[in-house]
């Protein structure tokens, strides 16, 4: 995984908020957009960046696209950050 692309995607507050919304489960793009005071095209652009960074997965169902967190990439980032602290994630559990 490219950490540079992931961290660049995480640098924007709207994208971080999208990830926070997806903690509870998958959401349709329109439902995500309804949480922001920006255009749907802007939210779509942010979702595209998150998808390209592999932080979210998308699933087209009919005319809707549903997004969900890609926990494997989130876990990779957390493991790397935890290693910087000199701890293993198993020690925290």
N, CA, C and O atoms as a CHARMM CRD file, in Angstrom:
* protein
*
  372
    1    1 UNK  N      0.85300  -1.18300   0.00000 PROA 1      0.00000
    2    1 UNK  CA     0.00000   0.00000   0.00000 PROA 1      0.00000
    3    1 UNK  C      0.89000   1.23400   0.00000 PROA 1      0.00000
    4    1 UNK  O      1.96200   1.23100   0.60500 PROA 1      0.00000
    5    2 UNK  N      0.44700   2.29000  -0.67800 PROA 2      0.00000
    6    2 UNK  CA     1.19100   3.53000  -0.69000 PROA 2      0.00000
    7    2 UNK  C      0.73400   4.44000   0.43800 PROA 2      0.00000
    8    2 UNK  O     -0.33600   5.04600   0.37600 PROA 2      0.00000
    9    3 UNK  N      1.57500   4.52400   1.48100 PROA 3      0.00000
   10    3 UNK  CA     1.20200   5.37900   2.60900 PROA 3      0.00000
   11    3 UNK  C      1.07200   6.83300   2.18600 PROA 3      0.00000
   12    3 UNK  O      0.24000   7.56500   2.72200 PROA 3      0.00000
   13    4 UNK  N      1.88900   7.25400   1.22500 PROA 4      0.00000
   14    4 UNK  CA     1.83500   8.64900   0.78700 PROA 4      0.00000
   15    4 UNK  C      0.43800   8.99800   0.27500 PROA 4      0.00000
   16    4 UNK  O     -0.10500  10.04700   0.62100 PROA 4      0.00000
   17    5 UNK  N     -0.14200   8.12800  -0.54300 PROA 5      0.00000
   18    5 UNK  CA    -1.47300   8.38800  -1.08300 PROA 5      0.00000
   19    5 UNK  C     -2.52300   8.34500   0.03000 PROA 5      0.00000
   20    5 UNK  O     -3.46300   9.14100   0.02800 PROA 5      0.00000
   21    6 UNK  N     -2.36400   7.41900   0.97900 PROA 6      0.00000
   22    6 UNK  CA    -3.31700   7.32900   2.08800 PROA 6      0.00000
   23    6 UNK  C     -3.27200   8.57800   2.94900 PROA 6      0.00000
   24    6 UNK  O     -4.31300   9.14300   3.28500 PROA 6      0.00000
   25    7 UNK  N     -2.06700   9.01300   3.30600 PROA 7      0.00000
   26    7 UNK  CA    -1.95700  10.18800   4.16800 PROA 7      0.00000
   27    7 UNK  C     -2.39600  11.46100   3.45200 PROA 7      0.00000
   28    7 UNK  O     -2.94900  12.36700   4.07600 PROA 7      0.00000
   29    8 UNK  N     -2.15100  11.53200   2.14900 PROA 8      0.00000
   30    8 UNK  CA    -2.64200  12.68200   1.38900 PROA 8      0.00000
   31    8 UNK  C     -4.17300  12.69400   1.42100 PROA 8      0.00000
   32    8 UNK  O     -4.78100  13.75200   1.58400 PROA 8      0.00000
   33    9 UNK  N     -4.79100  11.53000   1.26500 PROA 9      0.00000
   34    9 UNK  CA    -6.25400  11.44500   1.31900 PROA 9      0.00000
   35    9 UNK  C     -6.76600  11.83600   2.69700 PROA 9      0.00000
   36    9 UNK  O     -7.82300  12.45600   2.81500 PROA 9      0.00000
   37   10 UNK  N     -6.02500  11.47800   3.73900 PROA 10     0.00000
   38   10 UNK  CA    -6.43600  11.79200   5.10800 PROA 10     0.00000
   39   10 UNK  C     -6.20300  13.24900   5.48900 PROA 10     0.00000
   40   10 UNK  O     -6.66700  13.69600   6.53800 PROA 10     0.00000
   41   11 UNK  N     -5.49300  13.98600   4.65300 PROA 11     0.00000
   42   11 UNK  CA    -5.14700  15.36600   4.99900 PROA 11     0.00000
   43   11 UNK  C     -6.32900  16.33300   4.91900 PROA 11     0.00000
   44   11 UNK  O     -6.25300  17.44100   5.45000 PROA 11     0.00000
   45   12 UNK  N     -7.39400  15.93900   4.27800 PROA 12     0.00000
   46   12 UNK  CA    -8.53900  16.83700   4.09800 PROA 12     0.00000
   47   12 UNK  C     -9.61200  16.56100   5.14700 PROA 12     0.00000
   48   12 UNK  O     -9.97900  15.40500   5.35700 PROA 12     0.00000
   49   13 UNK  N    -10.12400  17.60700   5.81400 PROA 13     0.00000
   50   13 UNK  CA   -11.12500  17.39200   6.86800 PROA 13     0.00000
   51   13 UNK  C    -12.43900  16.78200   6.35800 PROA 13     0.00000
   52   13 UNK  O    -13.07900  16.02200   7.08500 PROA 13     0.00000
   53   14 UNK  N    -12.84400  17.09500   5.14700 PROA 14     0.00000
   54   14 UNK  CA   -14.07900  16.48900   4.62100 PROA 14     0.00000
   55   14 UNK  C    -13.88400  14.98700   4.43700 PROA 14     0.00000
   56   14 UNK  O    -14.77300  14.19800   4.75700 PROA 14     0.00000
   57   15 UNK  N    -12.72300  14.59600   3.92300 PROA 15     0.00000
   58   15 UNK  CA   -12.46900  13.16600   3.73200 PROA 15     0.00000
   59   15 UNK  C    -12.38500  12.44300   5.06700 PROA 15     0.00000
   60   15 UNK  O    -12.84600  11.30800   5.18700 PROA 15     0.00000
   61   16 UNK  N    -11.80500  13.08500   6.06600 PROA 16     0.00000
   62   16 UNK  CA   -11.77600  12.45800   7.40100 PROA 16     0.00000
   63   16 UNK  C    -13.18400  12.31000   7.95500 PROA 16     0.00000
   64   16 UNK  O    -13.49000  11.31200   8.60700 PROA 16     0.00000
   65   17 UNK  N    -14.04100  13.28500   7.70700 PROA 17     0.00000
   66   17 UNK  CA   -15.42100  13.19900   8.17700 PROA 17     0.00000
   67   17 UNK  C    -16.18200  12.10400   7.43200 PROA 17     0.00000
   68   17 UNK  O    -17.00900  11.41300   8.02500 PROA 17     0.00000
   69   18 UNK  N    -15.91000  11.94300   6.14600 PROA 18     0.00000
   70   18 UNK  CA   -16.53400  10.85200   5.39200 PROA 18     0.00000
   71   18 UNK  C    -16.14800   9.51200   6.01100 PROA 18     0.00000
   72   18 UNK  O    -16.99800   8.63900   6.18800 PROA 18     0.00000
   73   19 UNK  N    -14.87600   9.34900   6.33900 PROA 19     0.00000
   74   19 UNK  CA   -14.43700   8.09800   6.96700 PROA 19     0.00000
   75   19 UNK  C    -15.12700   7.88800   8.30800 PROA 19     0.00000
   76   19 UNK  O    -15.48800   6.76300   8.65300 PROA 19     0.00000
   77   20 UNK  N    -15.31100   8.96400   9.06200 PROA 20     0.00000
   78   20 UNK  CA   -16.00500   8.85800  10.34700 PROA 20     0.00000
   79   20 UNK  C    -17.45900   8.42500  10.13700 PROA 20     0.00000
   80   20 UNK  O    -17.98400   7.62200  10.90900 PROA 20     0.00000
   81   21 UNK  N    -18.10200   8.94700   9.10800 PROA 21     0.00000
   82   21 UNK  CA   -19.47700   8.53900   8.80200 PROA 21     0.00000
   83   21 UNK  C    -19.55300   7.05500   8.47200 PROA 21     0.00000
   84   21 UNK  O    -20.51400   6.37900   8.83800 PROA 21     0.00000
   85   22 UNK  N    -18.54100   6.55700   7.78300 PROA 22     0.00000
   86   22 UNK  CA   -18.55500   5.16500   7.33700 PROA 22     0.00000
   87   22 UNK  C    -18.19500   4.17700   8.44700 PROA 22     0.00000
   88   22 UNK  O    -18.25400   2.96500   8.23800 PROA 22     0.00000
   89   23 UNK  N    -17.82300   4.68300   9.61900 PROA 23     0.00000
   90   23 UNK  CA   -17.53600   3.77400  10.74200 PROA 23     0.00000
   91   23 UNK  C    -18.74300   2.91800  11.08900 PROA 23     0.00000
   92   23 UNK  O    -18.59500   1.77900  11.53000 PROA 23     0.00000
   93   24 UNK  N    -19.92900   3.46000  10.89300 PROA 24     0.00000
   94   24 UNK  CA   -21.14300   2.74200  11.28500 PROA 24     0.00000
   95   24 UNK  C    -21.60600   1.74100  10.22700 PROA 24     0.00000
   96   24 UNK  O    -22.51100   0.94700  10.48500 PROA 24     0.00000
   97   25 UNK  N    -20.99800   1.76800   9.04700 PROA 25     0.00000
   98   25 UNK  CA   -21.37200   0.84000   7.98400 PROA 25     0.00000
   99   25 UNK  C    -21.43100   1.53200   6.63600 PROA 25     0.00000
  100   25 UNK  O    -21.15900   2.72600   6.52100 PROA 25     0.00000
  101   26 UNK  N    -21.79000   0.76700   5.62200 PROA 26     0.00000
  102   26 UNK  CA   -21.80300   1.32400   4.26600 PROA 26     0.00000
  103   26 UNK  C    -22.92000   2.35300   4.11400 PROA 26     0.00000
  104   26 UNK  O    -23.95500   2.29500   4.77800 PROA 26     0.00000
  105   27 UNK  N    -22.66600   3.28600   3.21800 PROA 27     0.00000
  106   27 UNK  CA   -23.62900   4.35900   2.94500 PROA 27     0.00000
  107   27 UNK  C    -23.63000   4.65800   1.45500 PROA 27     0.00000
  108   27 UNK  O    -22.60800   4.54500   0.77800 PROA 27     0.00000
  109   28 UNK  N    -24.79200   5.03900   0.96700 PROA 28     0.00000
  110   28 UNK  CA   -24.90300   5.47800  -0.42900 PROA 28     0.00000
  111   28 UNK  C    -24.24400   6.84900  -0.57500 PROA 28     0.00000
  112   28 UNK  O    -24.21300   7.64300   0.36500 PROA 28     0.00000
  113   29 UNK  N    -23.72500   7.10400  -1.75700 PROA 29     0.00000
  114   29 UNK  CA   -23.04600   8.37700  -2.01100 PROA 29     0.00000
  115   29 UNK  C    -23.94000   9.57000  -1.69700 PROA 29     0.00000
  116   29 UNK  O    -23.48200  10.55500  -1.11800 PROA 29     0.00000
  117   30 UNK  N    -25.20500   9.48800  -2.07100 PROA 30     0.00000
  118   30 UNK  CA   -26.13400  10.59000  -1.80500 PROA 30     0.00000
  119   30 UNK  C    -26.34600  10.83100  -0.32200 PROA 30     0.00000
  120   30 UNK  O    -26.48000  11.97700   0.10700 PROA 30     0.00000
  121   31 UNK  N    -26.37700   9.76600   0.46500 PROA 31     0.00000
  122   31 UNK  CA   -26.52300   9.90300   1.91700 PROA 31     0.00000
  123   31 UNK  C    -25.28400  10.54300   2.53300 PROA 31     0.00000
  124   31 UNK  O    -25.38200  11.32300   3.48100 PROA 31     0.00000
  125   32 UNK  N    -24.13000  10.20900   1.99100 PROA 32     0.00000
  126   32 UNK  CA   -22.88600  10.83500   2.46000 PROA 32     0.00000
  127   32 UNK  C    -22.92100  12.32400   2.11900 PROA 32     0.00000
  128   32 UNK  O    -22.61800  13.16800   2.96300 PROA 32     0.00000
  129   33 UNK  N    -23.28700  12.63600   0.89400 PROA 33     0.00000
  130   33 UNK  CA   -23.31400  14.03300   0.43800 PROA 33     0.00000
  131   33 UNK  C    -24.26900  14.88200   1.26100 PROA 33     0.00000
  132   33 UNK  O    -24.03300  16.07500   1.44800 PROA 33     0.00000
  133   34 UNK  N    -25.34200  14.28100   1.75500 PROA 34     0.00000
  134   34 UNK  CA   -26.33600  15.02200   2.53600 PROA 34     0.00000
  135   34 UNK  C    -25.75900  15.56300   3.84700 PROA 34     0.00000
  136   34 UNK  O    -26.35200  16.45600   4.45200 PROA 34     0.00000
  137   35 UNK  N    -24.63400  15.04900   4.29000 PROA 35     0.00000
  138   35 UNK  CA   -24.00900  15.49900   5.53900 PROA 35     0.00000
  139   35 UNK  C    -23.13000  16.73900   5.36000 PROA 35     0.00000
  140   35 UNK  O    -22.61400  17.27700   6.34000 PROA 35     0.00000
  141   36 UNK  N    -22.95900  17.18900   4.13400 PROA 36     0.00000
  142   36 UNK  CA   -22.02200  18.27700   3.86500 PROA 36     0.00000
  143   36 UNK  C    -22.70000  19.42300   3.13600 PROA 36     0.00000
  144   36 UNK  O    -23.66400  19.23000   2.39600 PROA 36     0.00000
  145   37 UNK  N    -22.18300  20.59700   3.35800 PROA 37     0.00000
  146   37 UNK  CA   -22.69200  21.80000   2.70900 PROA 37     0.00000
  147   37 UNK  C    -21.81400  22.14700   1.50200 PROA 37     0.00000
  148   37 UNK  O    -21.38100  23.28700   1.32900 PROA 37     0.00000
  149   38 UNK  N    -21.56700  21.12600   0.67500 PROA 38     0.00000
  150   38 UNK  CA   -20.81500  21.30300  -0.57000 PROA 38     0.00000
  151   38 UNK  C    -21.57900  20.57100  -1.66600 PROA 38     0.00000
  152   38 UNK  O    -22.51200  19.82100  -1.37700 PROA 38     0.00000
  153   39 UNK  N    -21.19900  20.78100  -2.89700 PROA 39     0.00000
  154   39 UNK  CA   -21.91300  20.15500  -4.01200 PROA 39     0.00000
  155   39 UNK  C    -21.69700  18.64000  -4.02300 PROA 39     0.00000
  156   39 UNK  O    -20.72200  18.12700  -3.47100 PROA 39     0.00000
  157   40 UNK  N    -22.61500  17.95600  -4.65300 PROA 40     0.00000
  158   40 UNK  CA   -22.48000  16.51300  -4.81800 PROA 40     0.00000
  159   40 UNK  C    -21.22400  16.15000  -5.59500 PROA 40     0.00000
  160   40 UNK  O    -20.58800  15.13100  -5.32800 PROA 40     0.00000
  161   41 UNK  N    -20.87200  16.99800  -6.56400 PROA 41     0.00000
  162   41 UNK  CA   -19.65900  16.75600  -7.35300 PROA 41     0.00000
  163   41 UNK  C    -18.41500  16.82900  -6.47100 PROA 41     0.00000
  164   41 UNK  O    -17.46500  16.06900  -6.66000 PROA 41     0.00000
  165   42 UNK  N    -18.42900  17.74800  -5.50900 PROA 42     0.00000
  166   42 UNK  CA   -17.29000  17.87400  -4.59400 PROA 42     0.00000
  167   42 UNK  C    -17.17700  16.63300  -3.71800 PROA 42     0.00000
  168   42 UNK  O    -16.07900  16.11100  -3.52200 PROA 42     0.00000
  169   43 UNK  N    -18.29700  16.16000  -3.19400 PROA 43     0.00000
  170   43 UNK  CA   -18.28000  14.93900  -2.37400 PROA 43     0.00000
  171   43 UNK  C    -17.83300  13.75900  -3.23000 PROA 43     0.00000
  172   43 UNK  O    -17.06100  12.91700  -2.77100 PROA 43     0.00000
  173   44 UNK  N    -18.30900  13.69300  -4.46400 PROA 44     0.00000
  174   44 UNK  CA   -17.90000  12.62400  -5.36800 PROA 44     0.00000
  175   44 UNK  C    -16.39100  12.64400  -5.59400 PROA 44     0.00000
  176   44 UNK  O    -15.75100  11.59400  -5.64100 PROA 44     0.00000
  177   45 UNK  N    -15.83300  13.83000  -5.73300 PROA 45     0.00000
  178   45 UNK  CA   -14.38300  13.97200  -5.89900 PROA 45     0.00000
  179   45 UNK  C    -13.64700  13.44400  -4.65700 PROA 45     0.00000
  180   45 UNK  O    -12.65700  12.72300  -4.78300 PROA 45     0.00000
  181   46 UNK  N    -14.12700  13.80000  -3.47200 PROA 46     0.00000
  182   46 UNK  CA   -13.50500  13.32200  -2.23700 PROA 46     0.00000
  183   46 UNK  C    -13.61200  11.79800  -2.13100 PROA 46     0.00000
  184   46 UNK  O    -12.65900  11.13700  -1.71600 PROA 46     0.00000
  185   47 UNK  N    -14.75900  11.24200  -2.50100 PROA 47     0.00000
  186   47 UNK  CA   -14.92200   9.78700  -2.46800 PROA 47     0.00000
  187   47 UNK  C    -13.97500   9.10800  -3.44700 PROA 47     0.00000
  188   47 UNK  O    -13.45100   8.03100  -3.16300 PROA 47     0.00000
  189   48 UNK  N    -13.75600   9.72600  -4.58500 PROA 48     0.00000
  190   48 UNK  CA   -12.83000   9.18500  -5.57800 PROA 48     0.00000
  191   48 UNK  C    -11.40500   9.13900  -5.02900 PROA 48     0.00000
  192   48 UNK  O    -10.68800   8.15900  -5.23200 PROA 48     0.00000
  193   49 UNK  N    -11.00200  10.19100  -4.34000 PROA 49     0.00000
  194   49 UNK  CA    -9.66100  10.22800  -3.74900 PROA 49     0.00000
  195   49 UNK  C     -9.52700   9.15200  -2.67900 PROA 49     0.00000
  196   49 UNK  O     -8.50500   8.46900  -2.60800 PROA 49     0.00000
  197   50 UNK  N    -10.55800   8.99600  -1.84400 PROA 50     0.00000
  198   50 UNK  CA   -10.53200   7.95600  -0.81400 PROA 50     0.00000
  199   50 UNK  C    -10.49500   6.56300  -1.44100 PROA 50     0.00000
  200   50 UNK  O     -9.80800   5.67200  -0.94100 PROA 50     0.00000
  201   51 UNK  N    -11.22300   6.38000  -2.51900 PROA 51     0.00000
  202   51 UNK  CA   -11.22600   5.08600  -3.21100 PROA 51     0.00000
  203   51 UNK  C     -9.86600   4.81600  -3.83800 PROA 51     0.00000
  204   51 UNK  O     -9.35200   3.70200  -3.74000 PROA 51     0.00000
  205   52 UNK  N     -9.27400   5.82000  -4.48100 PROA 52     0.00000
  206   52 UNK  CA    -7.96000   5.64600  -5.10000 PROA 52     0.00000
  207   52 UNK  C     -6.88700   5.33100  -4.06800 PROA 52     0.00000
  208   52 UNK  O     -5.92000   4.63000  -4.36500 PROA 52     0.00000
  209   53 UNK  N     -7.05800   5.84700  -2.85500 PROA 53     0.00000
  210   53 UNK  CA    -6.12200   5.56100  -1.76800 PROA 53     0.00000
  211   53 UNK  C     -6.45000   4.23600  -1.07900 PROA 53     0.00000
  212   53 UNK  O     -5.76600   3.82500  -0.14200 PROA 53     0.00000
  213   54 UNK  N     -7.49400   3.58200  -1.55300 PROA 54     0.00000
  214   54 UNK  CA    -7.95600   2.29500  -1.03700 PROA 54     0.00000
  215   54 UNK  C     -8.46700   2.38300   0.40000 PROA 54     0.00000
  216   54 UNK  O     -8.52400   1.37100   1.09900 PROA 54     0.00000
  217   55 UNK  N     -8.83700   3.57600   0.84400 PROA 55     0.00000
  218   55 UNK  CA    -9.38400   3.73600   2.19300 PROA 55     0.00000
  219   55 UNK  C    -10.85800   3.37600   2.24300 PROA 55     0.00000
  220   55 UNK  O    -11.38400   3.03400   3.30200 PROA 55     0.00000
  221   56 UNK  N    -11.53000   3.45100   1.08800 PROA 56     0.00000
  222   56 UNK  CA   -12.92500   3.02800   1.00100 PROA 56     0.00000
  223   56 UNK  C    -13.08400   2.08100  -0.18300 PROA 56     0.00000
  224   56 UNK  O    -12.32200   2.12000  -1.14900 PROA 56     0.00000
  225   57 UNK  N    -14.09000   1.23900  -0.07500 PROA 57     0.00000
  226   57 UNK  CA   -14.47200   0.34700  -1.15400 PROA 57     0.00000
  227   57 UNK  C    -15.82300   0.81900  -1.66900 PROA 57     0.00000
  228   57 UNK  O    -16.64000   1.33700  -0.90700 PROA 57     0.00000
  229   58 UNK  N    -16.05400   0.63800  -2.95900 PROA 58     0.00000
  230   58 UNK  CA   -17.35000   1.02600  -3.50700 PROA 58     0.00000
  231   58 UNK  C    -18.03400  -0.18900  -4.11800 PROA 58     0.00000
  232   58 UNK  O    -17.38600  -1.10600  -4.62300 PROA 58     0.00000
  233   59 UNK  N    -19.35200  -0.16900  -4.06000 PROA 59     0.00000
  234   59 UNK  CA   -20.15600  -1.27500  -4.56700 PROA 59     0.00000
  235   59 UNK  C    -21.37600  -0.68000  -5.25900 PROA 59     0.00000
  236   59 UNK  O    -22.24400  -0.09600  -4.60900 PROA 59     0.00000
  237   60 UNK  N    -21.43800  -0.83000  -6.57700 PROA 60     0.00000
  238   60 UNK  CA   -22.57500  -0.29700  -7.32500 PROA 60     0.00000
  239   60 UNK  C    -23.72600  -1.29300  -7.23700 PROA 60     0.00000
  240   60 UNK  O    -23.58700  -2.46300  -7.59300 PROA 60     0.00000
  241   61 UNK  N    -24.86000  -0.80200  -6.75600 PROA 61     0.00000
  242   61 UNK  CA   -26.06700  -1.60900  -6.65700 PROA 61     0.00000
  243   61 UNK  C    -27.18400  -0.84900  -7.36200 PROA 61     0.00000
  244   61 UNK  O    -27.74200   0.10700  -6.82400 PROA 61     0.00000
  245   62 UNK  N    -27.49500  -1.28700  -8.56200 PROA 62     0.00000
  246   62 UNK  CA   -28.48000  -0.56800  -9.37000 PROA 62     0.00000
  247   62 UNK  C    -27.94700   0.79800  -9.73700 PROA 62     0.00000
  248   62 UNK  O    -26.85600   0.91700 -10.29400 PROA 62     0.00000
  249   63 UNK  N    -28.70900   1.82700  -9.42900 PROA 63     0.00000
  250   63 UNK  CA   -28.26600   3.19000  -9.76700 PROA 63     0.00000
  251   63 UNK  C    -27.52900   3.86500  -8.61400 PROA 63     0.00000
  252   63 UNK  O    -27.17000   5.03800  -8.71800 PROA 63     0.00000
  253   64 UNK  N    -27.29900   3.14900  -7.52600 PROA 64     0.00000
  254   64 UNK  CA   -26.62800   3.72000  -6.35500 PROA 64     0.00000
  255   64 UNK  C    -25.24200   3.10600  -6.17000 PROA 64     0.00000
  256   64 UNK  O    -25.00400   1.94700  -6.51000 PROA 64     0.00000
  257   65 UNK  N    -24.34900   3.90600  -5.63000 PROA 65     0.00000
  258   65 UNK  CA   -23.02400   3.41300  -5.25500 PROA 65     0.00000
  259   65 UNK  C    -22.92100   3.50700  -3.74500 PROA 65     0.00000
  260   65 UNK  O    -23.13300   4.56900  -3.16000 PROA 65     0.00000
  261   66 UNK  N    -22.59600   2.39200  -3.12500 PROA 66     0.00000
  262   66 UNK  CA   -22.42400   2.33400  -1.67700 PROA 66     0.00000
  263   66 UNK  C    -20.93800   2.27800  -1.35300 PROA 66     0.00000
  264   66 UNK  O    -20.16100   1.59300  -2.01900 PROA 66     0.00000
  265   67 UNK  N    -20.56600   3.01000  -0.32100 PROA 67     0.00000
  266   67 UNK  CA   -19.17100   3.07400   0.11000 PROA 67     0.00000
  267   67 UNK  C    -19.05500   2.50500   1.51100 PROA 67     0.00000
  268   67 UNK  O    -19.95900   2.64000   2.33500 PROA 67     0.00000
  269   68 UNK  N    -17.91400   1.86200   1.76300 PROA 68     0.00000
  270   68 UNK  CA   -17.62400   1.35600   3.09900 PROA 68     0.00000
  271   68 UNK  C    -16.12600   1.46800   3.35700 PROA 68     0.00000
  272   68 UNK  O    -15.32100   1.52100   2.42700 PROA 68     0.00000
  273   69 UNK  N    -15.76700   1.50200   4.64200 PROA 69     0.00000
  274   69 UNK  CA   -14.35900   1.55900   5.00500 PROA 69     0.00000
  275   69 UNK  C    -13.65100   0.29500   4.54600 PROA 69     0.00000
  276   69 UNK  O    -14.20800  -0.80000   4.62900 PROA 69     0.00000
  277   70 UNK  N    -12.44100   0.44400   4.06900 PROA 70     0.00000
  278   70 UNK  CA   -11.59300  -0.69800   3.75800 PROA 70     0.00000
  279   70 UNK  C    -10.73100  -0.94000   4.99700 PROA 70     0.00000
  280   70 UNK  O     -9.65000  -0.36700   5.13400 PROA 70     0.00000
  281   71 UNK  N    -11.21400  -1.78300   5.88300 PROA 71     0.00000
  282   71 UNK  CA   -10.55400  -1.97100   7.17000 PROA 71     0.00000
  283   71 UNK  C     -9.16500  -2.56300   7.04700 PROA 71     0.00000
  284   71 UNK  O     -8.33800  -2.34500   7.93300 PROA 71     0.00000
  285   72 UNK  N     -8.87300  -3.30000   5.99100 PROA 72     0.00000
  286   72 UNK  CA    -7.52700  -3.85200   5.85200 PROA 72     0.00000
  287   72 UNK  C     -6.50300  -2.73200   5.69400 PROA 72     0.00000
  288   72 UNK  O     -5.40500  -2.82200   6.24400 PROA 72     0.00000
  289   73 UNK  N     -6.84000  -1.68600   4.95900 PROA 73     0.00000
  290   73 UNK  CA    -5.91600  -0.55900   4.80200 PROA 73     0.00000
  291   73 UNK  C     -5.85000   0.25100   6.09100 PROA 73     0.00000
  292   73 UNK  O     -4.77100   0.68600   6.49300 PROA 73     0.00000
  293   74 UNK  N     -6.99100   0.45700   6.74100 PROA 74     0.00000
  294   74 UNK  CA    -7.00600   1.16400   8.02200 PROA 74     0.00000
  295   74 UNK  C     -6.12400   0.41300   9.02600 PROA 74     0.00000
  296   74 UNK  O     -5.36000   1.03400   9.76500 PROA 74     0.00000
  297   75 UNK  N     -6.22800  -0.91300   9.05200 PROA 75     0.00000
  298   75 UNK  CA    -5.40800  -1.71300   9.95700 PROA 75     0.00000
  299   75 UNK  C     -3.91700  -1.58000   9.63800 PROA 75     0.00000
  300   75 UNK  O     -3.09600  -1.49600  10.55200 PROA 75     0.00000
  301   76 UNK  N     -3.56200  -1.56000   8.35200 PROA 76     0.00000
  302   76 UNK  CA    -2.16000  -1.38400   7.96000 PROA 76     0.00000
  303   76 UNK  C     -1.61500  -0.05100   8.46900 PROA 76     0.00000
  304   76 UNK  O     -0.49200   0.01500   8.96800 PROA 76     0.00000
  305   77 UNK  N     -2.40500   1.00000   8.34300 PROA 77     0.00000
  306   77 UNK  CA    -1.98000   2.32300   8.80900 PROA 77     0.00000
  307   77 UNK  C     -1.81200   2.31000  10.32700 PROA 77     0.00000
  308   77 UNK  O     -0.82700   2.82700  10.85400 PROA 77     0.00000
  309   78 UNK  N     -2.77900   1.71700  11.02400 PROA 78     0.00000
  310   78 UNK  CA    -2.70200   1.64900  12.48500 PROA 78     0.00000
  311   78 UNK  C     -1.49100   0.83900  12.94600 PROA 78     0.00000
  312   78 UNK  O     -0.82400   1.22300  13.90700 PROA 78     0.00000
  313   79 UNK  N     -1.20400  -0.26300  12.28300 PROA 79     0.00000
  314   79 UNK  CA    -0.03700  -1.06300  12.63400 PROA 79     0.00000
  315   79 UNK  C      1.24800  -0.26900  12.44500 PROA 79     0.00000
  316   79 UNK  O      2.15700  -0.34800  13.27100 PROA 79     0.00000
  317   80 UNK  N      1.32500   0.49300  11.36300 PROA 80     0.00000
  318   80 UNK  CA     2.52300   1.28700  11.10200 PROA 80     0.00000
  319   80 UNK  C      2.68200   2.36300  12.17100 PROA 80     0.00000
  320   80 UNK  O      3.78500   2.57200  12.67700 PROA 80     0.00000
  321   81 UNK  N      1.59100   3.04800  12.52100 PROA 81     0.00000
  322   81 UNK  CA     1.64400   4.09600  13.54500 PROA 81     0.00000
  323   81 UNK  C      1.99800   3.49400  14.90000 PROA 81     0.00000
  324   81 UNK  O      2.79200   4.06300  15.64900 PROA 81     0.00000
  325   82 UNK  N      1.41200   2.35400  15.21100 PROA 82     0.00000
  326   82 UNK  CA     1.70300   1.68200  16.47800 PROA 82     0.00000
  327   82 UNK  C      3.16800   1.27600  16.54500 PROA 82     0.00000
  328   82 UNK  O      3.79100   1.37500  17.60200 PROA 82     0.00000
  329   83 UNK  N      3.72200   0.82400  15.43400 PROA 83     0.00000
  330   83 UNK  CA     5.14200   0.45300  15.39800 PROA 83     0.00000
  331   83 UNK  C      6.02800   1.67100  15.65700 PROA 83     0.00000
  332   83 UNK  O      7.08900   1.54800  16.26900 PROA 83     0.00000
  333   84 UNK  N      5.59600   2.84700  15.19100 PROA 84     0.00000
  334   84 UNK  CA     6.36200   4.06500  15.46700 PROA 84     0.00000
  335   84 UNK  C      6.45000   4.34400  16.96300 PROA 84     0.00000
  336   84 UNK  O      7.44700   4.86800  17.45900 PROA 84     0.00000
  337   85 UNK  N      5.37900   3.98000  17.66800 PROA 85     0.00000
  338   85 UNK  CA     5.35200   4.18100  19.11900 PROA 85     0.00000
  339   85 UNK  C      6.15400   3.10700  19.84000 PROA 85     0.00000
  340   85 UNK  O      6.38700   3.21400  21.04400 PROA 85     0.00000
  341   86 UNK  N      6.58200   2.06900  19.11700 PROA 86     0.00000
  342   86 UNK  CA     7.35600   1.00500  19.72800 PROA 86     0.00000
  343   86 UNK  C      6.49800  -0.01800  20.44800 PROA 86     0.00000
  344   86 UNK  O      6.98200  -0.72600  21.33100 PROA 86     0.00000
  345   87 UNK  N      5.23500  -0.10100  20.08100 PROA 87     0.00000
  346   87 UNK  CA     4.31900  -1.05900  20.69700 PROA 87     0.00000
  347   87 UNK  C      3.79600  -1.99500  19.62300 PROA 87     0.00000
  348   87 UNK  O      3.83400  -1.68400  18.43300 PROA 87     0.00000
  349   88 UNK  N      3.30500  -3.15200  20.06500 PROA 88     0.00000
  350   88 UNK  CA     2.58300  -3.99700  19.11900 PROA 88     0.00000
  351   88 UNK  C      1.10100  -3.82800  19.43700 PROA 88     0.00000
  352   88 UNK  O      0.72000  -3.57100  20.57900 PROA 88     0.00000
  353   89 UNK  N      0.28500  -3.97500  18.41800 PROA 89     0.00000
  354   89 UNK  CA    -1.17000  -3.81100  18.63800 PROA 89     0.00000
  355   89 UNK  C     -1.69000  -4.88900  19.57300 PROA 89     0.00000
  356   89 UNK  O     -2.68600  -4.67100  20.26300 PROA 89     0.00000
  357   90 UNK  N     -1.03300  -6.06100  19.61500 PROA 90     0.00000
  358   90 UNK  CA    -1.47900  -7.13700  20.50700 PROA 90     0.00000
  359   90 UNK  C     -1.33100  -6.75600  21.96300 PROA 90     0.00000
  360   90 UNK  O     -2.09400  -7.23000  22.80500 PROA 90     0.00000
  361   91 UNK  N     -0.35100  -5.89500  22.28500 PROA 91     0.00000
  362   91 UNK  CA    -0.14700  -5.47800  23.66300 PROA 91     0.00000
  363   91 UNK  C     -1.27700  -4.62500  24.17500 PROA 91     0.00000
  364   91 UNK  O     -1.52000  -4.57900  25.38100 PROA 91     0.00000
  365   92 UNK  N     -1.98300  -3.93800  23.27500 PROA 92     0.00000
  366   92 UNK  CA    -3.05800  -3.03100  23.67200 PROA 92     0.00000
  367   92 UNK  C     -4.34300  -3.78000  24.01900 PROA 92     0.00000
  368   92 UNK  O     -5.19000  -3.26300  24.74800 PROA 92     0.00000
  369   93 UNK  N     -4.48400  -4.98200  23.50400 PROA 93     0.00000
  370   93 UNK  CA    -5.73500  -5.73000  23.69300 PROA 93     0.00000
  371   93 UNK  C     -5.76300  -6.43100  25.01900 PROA 93     0.00000
  372   93 UNK  O     -6.74100  -7.10600  25.34000 PROA 93     0.00000
